[in-house]
Amino acid sequence: MAQNDSIIALDVSKDRLDGFDDETGDVFQIENSPAGYVALRQRCRKRTVQIVMEASGGYERPVAQTMVKAEIPVRIVDPRKVRYYAKASGRWAKNDRLDARMIAAYAKAIKGEDHKPDKDREALAELTTYRRQLLEDRTTITNQARRLENAELRRLAKRRLKSIALQIVLVDKRIASHIAASEVLKTKNKFLRSIPAIGPVFASTALAHMPELGALTRQQAAALAGVAPMDNQSGKRDGPRSIYGGRPAVRNVLYMAAVVASRHNPPLAAFYKKLIAAGKKPKVALTALMRKIIVLANSILRQQREYDPAHAS
């Protein structure tokens, strides 16, 4: 996006798009539907403009795809970062129209890349997200069932858990077949799965929710996964470094991969034990192992090669 390009910012919801045109100052509202997209294209005519919107649980996809197809640049931003920017700017009020203005202000201040649609990856993201939600439902129902005294309710909970288990199996099959049908995903999956301790869940989640993997530096890969240690210093205080941010979907499955690696991948297990022997707390050592795994995965995808234990030590 050139410095003098105008921005149309959209706050996206299921049924409508609340917009702000930073060139004209117009605040507008249109349907989140094909008819609304036609009106949006008309607004973009005869000028250079970028459309910026927040990721909104998938509600942003149809309008983004339509605009990209019409060769109108689109940028999708992280809603958390926009909110942090708003608070840092002293703007605490929140409604859809104010949100659209703030998205425009954020896009002007913080540069980013245009959205490049990838239907295979987006379809995989939808599958892996649905699988994660099934697991969350299973945990909720399991915890609830432990407290139920009514026998009929316990039977209903058991049926729901059985249904969820069957759905997880079905979704896992769909994920595997989807990856196998895409040459790009299949090749990347093969490289990732060559690392002992990395299973299908981590591989599919990383491919879906961290597509930049393989094109990052070590530091960028760790930060994007949310396992880069951040300083906690101010004046004379020198607090322990901690991790935060990143992409929770990737970080959660990375944790499980690290647990497995600490037991079943000899070089990585040796790394973990060395940290423990040096006095590191198990949680700290496991976080370091998570960081090592994501850096290793990034390196493997960048070099387009399968795992070599010599590179893991």
ROMI-13204 format. One record per residue (C-alpha): x, z, y. Coordinates in Angstrom, 1 decimal. Each point is the difference from the previous one (the first is absolute). Layout:
<pts>
{pt {X, Z, Y}}
...
</pts>
This chain:
<pts>
{pt {0.0, 0.0, 0.0}}
{pt {1.4, -1.0, 3.4}}
{pt {0.3, 2.6, 2.8}}
{pt {-2.8, -1.7, 2.1}}
{pt {-2.5, -0.5, -2.9}}
{pt {-3.3, 1.8, 0.4}}
{pt {-1.4, 2.3, -2.6}}
{pt {-3.5, 0.4, -1.4}}
{pt {-0.2, 3.4, -1.7}}
{pt {-2.7, 0.8, -2.5}}
{pt {-1.2, 3.3, -1.3}}
{pt {-1.4, -1.0, -3.4}}
{pt {-2.9, 1.6, -1.9}}
{pt {-2.2, -1.1, -2.8}}
{pt {-2.7, -1.7, 2.2}}
{pt {1.6, -0.7, 3.3}}
{pt {3.2, -0.7, 2.0}}
{pt {0.5, 1.8, 3.3}}
{pt {2.4, -2.0, 2.0}}
{pt {2.1, 0.2, 3.1}}
{pt {1.5, -3.1, 1.7}}
{pt {3.0, 1.1, 2.0}}
{pt {0.2, -3.2, 2.0}}
{pt {-3.6, 0.1, 1.4}}
{pt {-0.6, 3.7, -0.4}}
{pt {-3.2, -0.8, -2.0}}
{pt {-1.3, 2.5, -2.4}}
{pt {-2.3, -1.6, -2.6}}
{pt {-1.7, 0.6, -3.3}}
{pt {-0.7, -2.6, -2.7}}
{pt {-1.1, 0.1, -3.7}}
{pt {2.6, 0.3, -2.7}}
{pt {-1.4, -3.1, -1.6}}
{pt {0.6, -3.8, 0.0}}
{pt {-2.2, -0.4, 3.1}}
{pt {2.1, 2.6, 1.8}}
{pt {3.2, -1.7, -1.0}}
{pt {-1.3, -3.3, 1.6}}
{pt {-0.6, 1.9, 3.3}}
{pt {3.5, 1.5, -0.3}}
{pt {1.6, -3.4, -0.5}}
{pt {-1.9, -1.3, 3.1}}
{pt {1.5, 2.9, 2.0}}
{pt {3.5, -1.1, -1.1}}
{pt {-0.4, -3.6, 1.0}}
{pt {2.3, -1.7, 2.5}}
{pt {2.6, 2.8, 0.3}}
{pt {2.7, 1.7, -2.0}}
{pt {-1.2, 3.2, -1.4}}
{pt {0.8, 2.4, -2.8}}
{pt {-2.7, 2.0, -1.8}}
{pt {1.0, 3.6, -0.8}}
{pt {-2.1, 2.3, -2.2}}
{pt {0.5, 3.2, -2.0}}
{pt {0.1, 0.0, -3.8}}
{pt {-3.5, 1.2, -0.8}}
{pt {-0.4, 0.5, -3.8}}
{pt {-0.5, -3.8, -0.6}}
{pt {-2.7, -0.6, 2.7}}
{pt {2.7, -1.8, 2.1}}
{pt {0.8, -2.5, -2.7}}
{pt {-2.7, -2.6, 0.5}}
{pt {0.5, -0.3, 3.8}}
{pt {3.8, 0.0, -0.5}}
{pt {-0.2, -2.8, -2.6}}
{pt {-2.4, -2.0, 2.2}}
{pt {2.2, 0.2, 3.0}}
{pt {3.2, -0.9, -1.8}}
{pt {-1.7, -3.0, -1.5}}
{pt {-0.9, -1.0, 3.5}}
{pt {3.7, 0.3, 0.9}}
{pt {-0.6, 3.0, 2.3}}
{pt {2.8, 2.6, -0.4}}
{pt {-1.2, 3.3, -1.4}}
{pt {1.8, 3.3, -0.1}}
{pt {-1.3, 3.0, -2.1}}
{pt {1.3, 3.4, 1.1}}
{pt {0.0, 3.4, -1.5}}
{pt {-2.8, 2.1, 1.4}}
{pt {2.0, 3.2, -0.2}}
{pt {2.7, -1.4, 2.2}}
{pt {-2.6, -1.2, 2.5}}
{pt {-1.5, 3.5, 0.1}}
{pt {3.5, 1.6, 0.4}}
{pt {0.6, -2.4, 2.9}}
{pt {-3.3, 0.9, 1.6}}
{pt {0.7, 3.7, -0.1}}
{pt {3.6, -0.5, 1.3}}
{pt {-1.6, -2.0, 2.9}}
{pt {-2.3, 3.0, 0.8}}
{pt {-3.2, -1.8, -1.2}}
{pt {-1.9, 2.3, -2.3}}
{pt {-3.5, -1.4, 0.3}}
{pt {-1.0, -2.2, -2.8}}
{pt {-2.8, -2.6, -0.5}}
{pt {-0.1, -3.6, -1.2}}
{pt {0.5, -1.6, 3.4}}
{pt {2.7, 2.4, 1.1}}
{pt {1.7, -0.6, -3.4}}
{pt {0.1, -3.8, 0.7}}
{pt {1.6, 0.6, 3.4}}
{pt {2.6, 2.3, -1.7}}
{pt {0.7, -2.6, -2.7}}
{pt {0.8, -2.5, 2.7}}
{pt {2.3, 2.5, 1.9}}
{pt {1.8, 0.9, -3.2}}
{pt {0.5, -3.7, -0.9}}
{pt {1.5, -0.7, 3.4}}
{pt {2.4, 3.0, -0.2}}
{pt {1.0, -0.2, -3.7}}
{pt {0.9, -3.4, -1.3}}
{pt {-0.7, -1.1, -3.5}}
{pt {-0.3, -2.9, -2.4}}
{pt {-3.0, -2.3, -0.3}}
{pt {-2.2, 0.4, -3.1}}
{pt {0.9, -2.4, -2.8}}
{pt {-2.9, -0.2, -2.5}}
{pt {1.0, 0.3, -3.6}}
{pt {-3.1, -0.3, -2.2}}
{pt {1.8, 0.9, -3.2}}
{pt {1.5, 3.2, 1.5}}
{pt {-3.2, 0.9, 1.8}}
{pt {-2.0, -0.3, -3.3}}
{pt {2.5, 2.2, -1.7}}
{pt {-0.2, 2.5, 2.8}}
{pt {-3.8, 0.1, -0.5}}
{pt {0.4, 0.6, -3.7}}
{pt {2.7, 2.7, 0.3}}
{pt {-2.0, 1.8, 2.8}}
{pt {-3.1, 0.0, -2.2}}
{pt {2.0, 1.4, -2.9}}
{pt {1.4, 2.8, 2.2}}
{pt {-3.5, 0.9, 1.2}}
{pt {-1.1, 0.2, -3.7}}
{pt {2.8, 2.5, -0.6}}
{pt {-1.1, 2.0, 3.0}}
{pt {-3.6, 0.0, -1.3}}
{pt {1.2, 1.1, -3.4}}
{pt {1.8, 3.0, 1.5}}
{pt {-2.9, 1.0, 2.2}}
{pt {-2.5, -0.2, -2.9}}
{pt {2.4, 1.9, -2.4}}
{pt {0.4, 2.8, 2.5}}
{pt {-3.7, 0.1, 0.6}}
{pt {-0.8, 0.1, -3.7}}
{pt {2.1, 3.1, -0.6}}
{pt {-2.3, 2.0, 2.3}}
{pt {-3.3, -1.3, -1.3}}
{pt {-2.1, 2.4, -2.0}}
{pt {-3.0, -2.3, -0.6}}
{pt {0.4, -1.7, -3.4}}
{pt {-1.8, -3.1, 1.1}}
{pt {2.2, -0.4, 3.1}}
{pt {3.1, 0.4, -2.2}}
{pt {-1.3, -2.8, -2.3}}
{pt {-0.5, -2.3, 3.0}}
{pt {3.5, 0.8, 1.3}}
{pt {1.4, -0.9, -3.5}}
{pt {-1.9, -3.3, 0.1}}
{pt {1.4, -0.8, 3.5}}
{pt {3.5, 0.8, -1.1}}
{pt {-0.4, -2.3, -3.0}}
{pt {-1.3, -2.8, 2.2}}
{pt {3.0, 0.5, 2.4}}
{pt {2.4, -0.2, -2.9}}
{pt {-1.5, -3.3, -1.2}}
{pt {0.2, -1.3, 3.6}}
{pt {3.6, 0.9, 0.3}}
{pt {0.8, -1.9, -3.2}}
{pt {-1.9, -3.0, 1.3}}
{pt {1.7, 0.0, 3.4}}
{pt {3.5, 0.4, -1.7}}
{pt {-0.8, -3.1, -2.0}}
{pt {-1.1, -1.9, 3.2}}
{pt {3.2, 1.1, 1.8}}
{pt {2.2, -1.2, -2.9}}
{pt {-1.8, -3.3, -0.2}}
{pt {0.1, -0.5, 3.7}}
{pt {3.8, 0.6, 0.1}}
{pt {0.5, -2.3, -3.0}}
{pt {-1.9, -2.8, 1.8}}
{pt {2.3, 0.0, 3.1}}
{pt {3.6, -1.3, -0.5}}
{pt {1.2, 2.0, 3.0}}
{pt {-1.6, 3.3, -1.0}}
{pt {0.9, -0.5, -3.7}}
{pt {3.7, -0.5, 0.9}}
{pt {0.2, 3.0, 2.3}}
{pt {-1.9, 2.1, -2.5}}
{pt {2.5, -1.0, -2.7}}
{pt {2.9, 1.2, 2.2}}
{pt {-1.6, 3.3, 0.9}}
{pt {-1.1, 0.7, -3.6}}
{pt {3.6, -0.5, -1.2}}
{pt {0.8, 3.4, 1.6}}
{pt {-0.6, 2.7, -2.6}}
{pt {-2.6, 2.5, 1.3}}
{pt {-1.8, -2.7, 2.1}}
{pt {-3.3, -0.7, -1.7}}
{pt {-2.9, -2.4, 0.7}}
{pt {-1.6, 2.4, 2.5}}
{pt {3.0, 0.3, 2.3}}
{pt {0.9, -3.7, -0.3}}
{pt {-3.5, -1.2, 0.9}}
{pt {-0.4, 2.5, 2.8}}
{pt {3.4, -0.9, 1.6}}
{pt {-0.8, -3.7, -0.3}}
{pt {-3.4, 0.5, 1.6}}
{pt {0.7, 2.6, 2.7}}
{pt {3.7, -0.6, 0.8}}
{pt {0.4, -3.8, 0.1}}
{pt {3.1, 0.4, 2.2}}
{pt {1.9, 1.4, -2.9}}
{pt {3.0, -2.2, -0.7}}
{pt {0.4, -1.0, 3.7}}
{pt {0.9, 3.5, 1.3}}
{pt {3.1, 2.0, 0.6}}
{pt {0.5, 3.2, -2.0}}
{pt {-1.1, 2.1, 3.0}}
{pt {-3.1, -2.2, 0.6}}
{pt {-1.0, 0.2, -3.6}}
{pt {0.2, 3.8, -0.1}}
{pt {-1.9, 0.3, 3.3}}
{pt {-2.7, -2.4, -0.9}}
{pt {-0.6, 1.9, -3.3}}
{pt {0.0, 3.3, 2.0}}
{pt {3.0, 1.5, -1.8}}
{pt {2.6, -0.2, 2.8}}
{pt {1.1, 3.4, 1.2}}
{pt {-0.7, 0.7, 3.7}}
{pt {2.0, 2.3, 2.2}}
{pt {-1.6, 3.2, 1.2}}
{pt {2.4, 1.0, 2.8}}
{pt {-0.6, 1.3, 3.6}}
{pt {2.5, 1.9, 2.0}}
{pt {1.6, 2.7, -2.1}}
{pt {-2.6, -0.4, -2.7}}
{pt {1.0, -2.0, -3.0}}
{pt {-2.9, -0.1, -2.5}}
{pt {0.0, -1.5, -3.4}}
{pt {-0.7, -3.8, -0.1}}
{pt {-3.3, -1.1, -1.4}}
{pt {-1.8, -3.1, -1.0}}
{pt {-3.3, -1.3, 1.5}}
{pt {-1.7, -3.2, 0.9}}
{pt {0.4, -3.2, -2.0}}
{pt {-2.6, -1.3, -2.4}}
{pt {-1.7, 2.7, -2.0}}
{pt {-1.2, -2.4, -2.7}}
{pt {3.6, -0.9, -0.8}}
{pt {1.4, 3.5, 0.5}}
{pt {-2.5, 1.5, -2.5}}
{pt {0.9, -2.3, -2.9}}
{pt {3.7, 0.2, 0.9}}
{pt {-0.2, 3.7, -0.6}}
{pt {-1.2, -0.5, -3.5}}
{pt {2.7, -2.7, -0.6}}
{pt {2.6, 2.6, 1.1}}
{pt {-1.3, 2.6, -2.3}}
{pt {0.3, -2.4, -2.9}}
{pt {3.4, -1.2, 1.1}}
{pt {1.3, 3.6, 0.2}}
{pt {-0.6, 0.2, -3.8}}
{pt {0.3, -3.5, -1.5}}
{pt {2.4, -2.1, 2.2}}
{pt {3.5, 1.3, -0.9}}
{pt {1.8, -1.0, 3.3}}
{pt {-2.9, 1.2, 2.2}}
{pt {-0.5, 3.1, -2.1}}
{pt {3.7, 0.8, 0.4}}
{pt {-0.3, -0.5, 3.8}}
{pt {-2.9, 2.4, 0.0}}
{pt {1.8, 2.6, -2.1}}
{pt {3.1, -0.3, 2.3}}
{pt {-2.2, 0.9, 3.0}}
{pt {-1.5, 3.0, -1.8}}
{pt {3.5, 1.2, -1.1}}
{pt {1.1, -0.3, 3.7}}
{pt {-2.8, 2.5, 0.9}}
{pt {-2.7, -2.4, 1.2}}
{pt {-3.5, 1.2, -0.6}}
{pt {-1.9, -2.1, -2.6}}
{pt {-2.4, -1.4, 2.7}}
{pt {3.0, -1.1, 2.2}}
{pt {1.8, -1.5, -3.0}}
{pt {-3.2, -1.9, -1.1}}
{pt {-0.5, -1.3, 3.6}}
{pt {3.6, -1.3, -0.1}}
{pt {-0.7, -1.7, -3.3}}
{pt {-3.1, -1.6, 1.4}}
{pt {2.1, -1.4, 2.8}}
{pt {2.6, -1.3, -2.4}}
{pt {-2.7, -1.7, -2.1}}
{pt {-1.6, -1.8, 3.0}}
{pt {3.5, -1.1, 1.3}}
{pt {0.8, -1.2, -3.5}}
{pt {-3.3, -1.9, -0.3}}
{pt {0.7, -1.6, 3.4}}
{pt {3.5, -1.1, -1.0}}
{pt {-1.2, -1.5, -3.3}}
{pt {-2.7, -2.0, 1.7}}
{pt {2.4, -1.1, 2.7}}
{pt {2.6, -1.2, -2.5}}
{pt {-2.6, -1.4, -2.4}}
{pt {1.5, 1.6, -3.0}}
{pt {-1.0, 2.4, -2.7}}
{pt {1.1, 3.7, -0.2}}
{pt {3.6, 0.8, -0.9}}
{pt {0.7, 3.7, -0.7}}
{pt {3.4, -0.4, 1.7}}
{pt {-1.9, -0.5, 3.4}}
{pt {-2.0, 3.2, -0.5}}
{pt {2.8, 2.5, -0.1}}
</pts>
